[in-house]
Amino acid sequence: MKYTFSEFSTGAIFSIGNSEDLTLLKKAQQVNLYTFIWAKSQPIELIVDSIPITLPPNHILALTPIQYVRYISGLDLIVYQFNREFYCIKDHDHEVSCAGMLFFGNTNIPIISLDEREQQKYNTLHEVFIDELETKDNIQAEMLRMLMGRFIIKSTRLLKAKEGIIETPKSSKVDLLRAFNVLVEQHFKEEHSVSFYAEKLFKSPKTLSNNFTKLNRSPLQIIHQRIVLEAKRLLTYTDKSAKEIAYEIGFDDASHLSRLFKKYTSQSPSEFKKALPAFV
């Protein structure tokens, strides 16, 4: 059964569904909503941004509206979806600390593992969600947003634990990483230099790079990987030429993108497109 909440005054949409929602994605398309897919008792097979993914039981996948998804198989699942009018990730980031980590982390597709204890917590939270969706009153929207905030906070904490990210009250490195990732997401099509992002973050390029030493990726690599990811999406899901894609991502000369693309994929854009499997 699918539960849907909508708010006419703001255009807010929130829903909880099941595998029927994913069967609409038999062909790859952008989800256009913030989405959590929770595999319950069986694996879920998906293709996300041309990458085949098997979501094991008791795991949750987080997707942004811009990602391309194709559903392959798996039935026992729960899908949470909402738009920015329902819950704006940017506006609520001071509460949930998920931007640049759970959403728009640029290169890694966030998958959260639930142990037995966490499964019980998420099951309880899910039951409260359903109860609120069935309760029509003037505070329903506020309650649902509060519950989604809790869902996001719990998921972000688990993802940070999985990634080995430890926060302390005096540590700002995690916030700096998140802020950098968000800025890259906003500007990667126009700005390709570390100095631009360092200035936005009131850091020197050297200081910014030093803060990333334990991540095995430099700020410049994160920028480049985001550019390559976008090029892959456009090569996979559009008919645009390599020259058109290069221009769209901020390169005046397509050969510059080609060299960068080959550095990270060992293929030119045209070779990558020719090698794409039929299932994407």
C-alpha positions as CSV (number, residue, x, y, z in Angstrom):
1,M,0.0,0.0,0.0
2,K,1.2,3.5,-0.8
3,Y,0.8,6.4,1.6
4,T,1.0,10.0,0.2
5,F,1.1,13.4,1.8
6,S,0.8,16.6,-0.2
7,E,0.5,20.2,0.9
8,F,-1.2,22.5,-1.6
9,S,0.1,25.7,-0.1
10,T,3.8,24.8,-0.4
11,G,3.8,22.1,-3.1
12,A,5.3,19.6,-0.6
13,I,5.1,15.9,-1.4
14,F,6.1,13.0,0.8
15,S,5.3,9.3,0.2
16,I,6.0,5.9,1.5
17,G,5.6,3.0,-1.0
18,N,6.9,-0.4,-2.0
19,S,8.2,-2.3,-5.0
20,E,5.4,-1.0,-7.2
21,D,7.0,2.5,-7.1
22,L,10.3,1.0,-8.4
23,T,8.7,-0.9,-11.2
24,L,8.0,2.4,-12.8
25,L,11.7,2.7,-13.2
26,K,12.1,-0.3,-15.5
27,K,13.9,2.1,-17.8
28,A,16.6,4.3,-16.4
29,Q,15.4,7.7,-15.4
30,Q,16.1,10.5,-12.9
31,V,14.1,9.9,-9.7
32,N,13.4,13.7,-9.3
33,L,12.8,13.2,-5.6
34,Y,15.0,12.5,-2.6
35,T,14.7,8.8,-2.2
36,F,15.5,6.1,0.4
37,I,15.2,2.5,-0.7
38,W,15.1,0.1,2.2
39,A,15.7,-3.6,1.4
40,K,13.9,-5.7,4.0
41,S,14.2,-9.5,3.7
42,Q,15.7,-10.0,0.2
43,P,18.3,-8.3,-2.1
44,I,17.2,-5.5,-4.4
45,E,18.9,-5.2,-7.8
46,L,19.3,-1.7,-9.2
47,I,21.4,0.2,-11.7
48,V,22.3,3.6,-10.4
49,D,24.1,6.0,-12.7
50,S,25.0,3.0,-14.9
51,I,26.5,1.1,-11.9
52,P,24.8,-2.3,-11.0
53,I,24.0,-2.4,-7.3
54,T,22.8,-5.3,-5.2
55,L,21.3,-3.8,-2.1
56,P,21.5,-6.6,0.6
57,P,18.7,-7.2,3.1
58,N,18.6,-4.7,5.9
59,H,20.3,-2.0,4.0
60,I,19.2,1.4,2.9
61,L,20.2,3.3,-0.2
62,A,20.0,7.1,-0.4
63,L,19.5,8.8,-3.7
64,T,19.3,12.4,-4.9
65,P,16.8,13.8,-7.4
66,I,19.5,14.1,-10.1
67,Q,20.6,10.4,-10.1
68,Y,19.5,7.9,-12.8
69,V,18.0,4.7,-11.5
70,R,16.8,1.5,-13.1
71,Y,15.0,-1.2,-11.1
72,I,15.8,-4.8,-11.9
73,S,14.4,-7.0,-9.2
74,G,13.4,-7.5,-5.6
75,L,10.1,-7.1,-3.9
76,D,10.3,-6.8,-0.1
77,L,11.3,-3.2,0.2
78,I,10.1,0.2,1.4
79,V,10.5,3.4,-0.5
80,Y,10.5,6.9,1.1
81,Q,10.4,9.8,-1.3
82,F,10.0,13.6,-0.8
83,N,10.7,16.9,-2.6
84,R,12.6,19.9,-1.4
85,E,9.3,21.7,-0.6
86,F,8.6,19.0,1.9
87,Y,12.1,18.9,3.5
88,C,14.8,21.1,2.2
89,I,18.1,19.5,2.8
90,K,20.0,22.8,2.6
91,D,17.7,24.7,5.0
92,H,17.6,21.9,7.5
93,D,21.4,21.0,7.3
94,H,22.1,22.8,10.6
95,E,19.8,20.2,12.2
96,V,20.6,17.0,10.4
97,S,24.2,17.5,9.0
98,C,23.6,15.4,5.9
99,A,24.4,17.7,2.9
100,G,27.7,16.6,1.4
101,M,27.5,13.3,3.2
102,L,24.2,11.4,2.9
103,F,23.2,13.6,-0.1
104,F,25.5,15.1,-2.6
105,G,28.6,13.3,-1.4
106,N,29.7,13.4,-5.0
107,T,31.4,10.1,-5.7
108,N,30.2,7.4,-3.3
109,I,26.6,6.0,-3.4
110,P,25.5,6.0,0.2
111,I,24.4,2.6,1.5
112,I,23.6,2.2,5.2
113,S,23.7,-1.1,7.0
114,L,21.2,-1.9,9.7
115,D,22.2,-4.4,12.5
116,E,19.4,-6.1,14.5
117,R,19.2,-3.2,17.0
118,E,19.0,-0.6,14.3
119,Q,16.4,-2.6,12.4
120,Q,14.1,-2.5,15.4
121,K,14.6,1.3,15.7
122,Y,13.8,1.9,12.0
123,N,10.8,-0.5,12.1
124,T,9.4,1.6,15.0
125,L,10.1,4.8,13.2
126,H,8.3,3.4,10.1
127,E,5.2,2.5,12.2
128,V,5.1,6.1,13.5
129,F,5.4,7.4,9.9
130,I,2.4,5.3,8.9
131,D,0.4,6.4,11.9
132,E,1.0,10.0,11.1
133,L,0.2,9.6,7.4
134,E,-3.2,8.2,8.5
135,T,-3.8,11.1,10.9
136,K,-5.3,14.0,9.1
137,D,-5.0,17.1,11.3
138,N,-3.4,20.6,11.2
139,I,0.0,19.4,12.6
140,Q,0.4,16.4,10.3
141,A,2.9,18.2,8.1
142,E,5.0,19.3,11.0
143,M,5.0,15.8,12.5
144,L,6.0,14.2,9.2
145,R,8.9,16.7,8.7
146,M,10.1,16.0,12.2
147,L,10.1,12.3,11.6
148,M,11.9,12.6,8.3
149,G,14.5,14.8,10.1
150,R,15.0,12.0,12.6
151,F,15.2,9.4,9.8
152,I,17.9,11.5,8.1
153,I,19.9,12.1,11.3
154,K,19.9,8.4,12.2
155,S,21.0,7.5,8.6
156,T,23.7,10.1,8.5
157,R,25.1,8.9,11.9
158,L,25.2,5.3,10.6
159,L,26.9,6.3,7.4
160,K,29.6,8.3,9.2
161,A,30.2,5.3,11.5
162,K,30.6,3.1,8.4
163,E,33.0,5.5,6.8
164,G,35.0,5.8,10.1
165,I,34.3,9.5,10.4
166,I,34.6,10.5,14.0
167,E,33.3,13.9,15.1
168,T,34.2,15.8,18.2
169,P,32.9,19.2,19.4
170,K,36.2,20.8,18.6
171,S,36.6,19.1,15.2
172,S,35.5,21.0,12.1
173,K,37.1,18.7,9.4
174,V,33.8,16.8,8.8
175,D,31.9,20.0,8.4
176,L,34.6,21.3,6.0
177,L,34.4,18.2,3.9
178,R,30.6,18.4,3.7
179,A,30.7,22.1,2.9
180,F,33.3,21.4,0.2
181,N,31.2,18.6,-1.4
182,V,28.1,20.9,-1.4
183,L,30.0,23.7,-3.1
184,V,31.4,21.3,-5.7
185,E,27.9,20.1,-6.4
186,Q,26.7,23.7,-6.9
187,H,29.6,24.9,-9.0
188,F,31.5,22.0,-10.7
189,K,30.2,22.9,-14.2
190,E,31.7,26.4,-14.0
191,E,34.6,26.2,-11.5
192,H,37.3,23.6,-11.8
193,S,40.0,25.0,-9.6
194,V,40.7,24.3,-5.9
195,S,41.4,28.0,-5.3
196,F,37.7,29.0,-6.1
197,Y,36.4,26.6,-3.4
198,A,39.1,27.5,-0.9
199,E,38.2,31.1,-1.2
200,K,34.5,30.3,-0.7
201,L,35.4,28.4,2.5
202,F,37.8,31.1,3.7
203,K,40.8,28.8,3.5
204,S,44.0,28.8,1.6
205,P,44.3,26.0,-1.1
206,K,47.1,24.4,1.0
207,T,45.1,24.5,4.2
208,L,42.1,22.9,2.4
209,S,44.3,20.2,0.9
210,N,45.8,19.4,4.3
211,N,42.4,18.8,5.8
212,F,41.8,16.1,3.2
213,T,45.0,14.2,3.8
214,K,43.2,11.3,5.6
215,L,40.6,10.8,2.9
216,N,42.9,9.4,0.2
217,R,41.5,12.0,-2.1
218,S,42.6,15.6,-2.7
219,P,40.2,18.5,-3.2
220,L,41.2,18.5,-6.9
221,Q,40.5,14.8,-7.2
222,I,37.0,15.3,-5.8
223,I,36.3,18.1,-8.3
224,H,37.6,16.0,-11.2
225,Q,35.6,12.9,-10.1
226,R,32.4,14.9,-9.9
227,I,33.1,16.2,-13.5
228,V,33.8,12.7,-14.7
229,L,30.6,11.4,-13.0
230,E,28.5,14.0,-14.8
231,A,30.2,13.2,-18.1
232,K,29.4,9.5,-17.6
233,R,25.7,10.3,-16.8
234,L,25.4,12.4,-20.0
235,L,27.2,9.9,-22.1
236,T,25.0,7.1,-20.8
237,Y,21.6,8.7,-20.7
238,T,21.6,11.3,-23.4
239,D,22.5,11.5,-27.1
240,K,24.7,14.5,-26.6
241,S,28.1,14.5,-28.3
242,A,31.4,14.6,-26.4
243,K,31.8,18.2,-27.6
244,E,28.4,19.2,-26.3
245,I,29.0,17.5,-23.0
246,A,32.4,19.2,-22.6
247,Y,30.8,22.6,-23.2
248,E,28.0,21.8,-20.7
249,I,30.5,20.9,-18.0
250,G,32.5,24.1,-18.5
251,F,35.3,23.1,-21.0
252,D,35.9,25.3,-24.0
253,D,37.9,22.5,-25.7
254,A,36.5,19.0,-25.7
255,S,40.0,17.6,-25.7
256,H,40.5,18.9,-22.1
257,L,37.5,16.9,-20.9
258,S,38.7,13.9,-22.9
259,R,42.1,13.9,-21.2
260,L,40.6,14.2,-17.8
261,F,38.0,11.5,-18.5
262,K,40.7,9.1,-19.7
263,K,42.8,9.8,-16.7
264,Y,40.0,8.5,-14.4
265,T,38.4,5.8,-16.6
266,S,41.2,4.7,-18.9
267,Q,38.8,5.4,-21.8
268,S,38.0,8.3,-24.0
269,P,34.4,9.6,-23.8
270,S,33.6,7.9,-27.2
271,E,35.2,4.6,-26.1
272,F,33.2,4.7,-22.9
273,K,29.9,5.3,-24.8
274,K,30.7,2.4,-27.2
275,A,31.4,0.0,-24.4
276,L,28.2,0.7,-22.5
277,P,26.3,-2.5,-21.8
278,A,22.8,-2.8,-23.1
279,F,21.2,-3.1,-19.7
280,V,21.8,0.5,-18.6
